[in-house]
Amino acid sequence: MRAPDRALDSLVLDLLEWLAREPRTYTQTMDAWRTSCPRLAVWEEALDRGLIERKPALDGRMRIAVTGPGRSFMTRNGRLGALS
């Protein structure tokens, strides 16, 4: 794996950990994680890999959730256990 890939993986894991701590809306997630830098497309990378998903909430807002593959990725990288 190239160094930039490790850096991106680390940021993706930070995003997943942040989302796994408590429910977040799409707006909260975009405010915290959106970037215009094409080299740091953390949100897009997590979506493309299927690590996060958009889910409608009962209040009509979109929620962002870590998927099963996202939790597996966190576990493999020692990030999920810290949230238990």
C-alpha positions in Angstrom: 0.0 0.0 0.0 1.3 3.4 -0.9 1.8 6.0 1.9 -1.1 8.2 0.7 -3.4 5.2 0.9 -2.4 4.6 4.5 -3.1 8.3 5.2 -6.5 8.1 3.6 -7.3 4.9 5.4 -6.4 6.6 8.7 -8.8 9.5 7.9 -11.5 7.1 6.8 -11.1 5.2 10.1 -11.4 8.6 11.9 -14.7 9.3 10.1 -16.0 5.8 10.9 -15.1 6.1 14.6 -16.7 9.5 14.7 -19.9 8.2 13.2 -20.0 5.1 15.4 -19.9 7.1 18.6 -23.4 8.5 18.2 -26.0 9.0 15.5 -25.2 11.8 13.1 -27.2 13.6 10.5 -26.1 14.1 6.9 -25.8 17.8 7.6 -23.6 17.3 10.7 -21.4 14.9 8.7 -21.0 17.2 5.8 -20.2 20.2 8.0 -17.5 18.2 9.7 -16.1 16.1 6.9 -16.7 17.7 3.5 -13.6 18.9 1.7 -12.8 20.4 -1.7 -9.4 18.8 -1.8 -9.4 16.0 -4.4 -6.5 14.3 -2.5 -8.5 14.0 0.7 -11.9 12.7 -0.4 -12.6 10.9 2.9 -16.4 11.0 2.6 -16.4 9.8 -1.0 -13.9 7.1 -0.2 -16.0 5.7 2.7 -19.1 5.8 0.5 -17.4 4.2 -2.5 -16.1 1.4 -0.3 -19.5 0.8 1.2 -18.3 1.6 4.7 -21.1 4.1 5.4 -24.6 4.6 4.2 -27.4 7.2 4.2 -30.5 6.1 6.0 -33.7 8.1 6.4 -34.7 8.8 10.0 -38.2 9.0 11.4 -37.8 12.8 11.7 -37.3 13.0 7.9 -33.6 13.9 8.1 -30.9 11.7 6.6 -28.7 9.8 9.0 -25.3 8.5 8.2 -24.5 5.1 9.6 -21.5 2.8 9.6 -22.3 -0.4 7.6 -21.3 -4.0 8.5 -18.3 -3.8 6.2 -17.4 -0.5 7.9 -17.5 -2.1 11.3 -15.4 -4.9 10.0 -12.8 -2.5 8.6 -12.7 -0.7 12.0 -12.3 -4.0 13.8 -9.4 -5.1 11.5 -7.7 -1.8 12.2 -8.2 -1.8 16.0 -10.7 1.0 16.1 -14.0 -0.6 17.0 -12.9 -2.1 20.4 -12.2 1.4 21.7 -15.9 2.3 21.4 -17.2 -0.6 23.5 
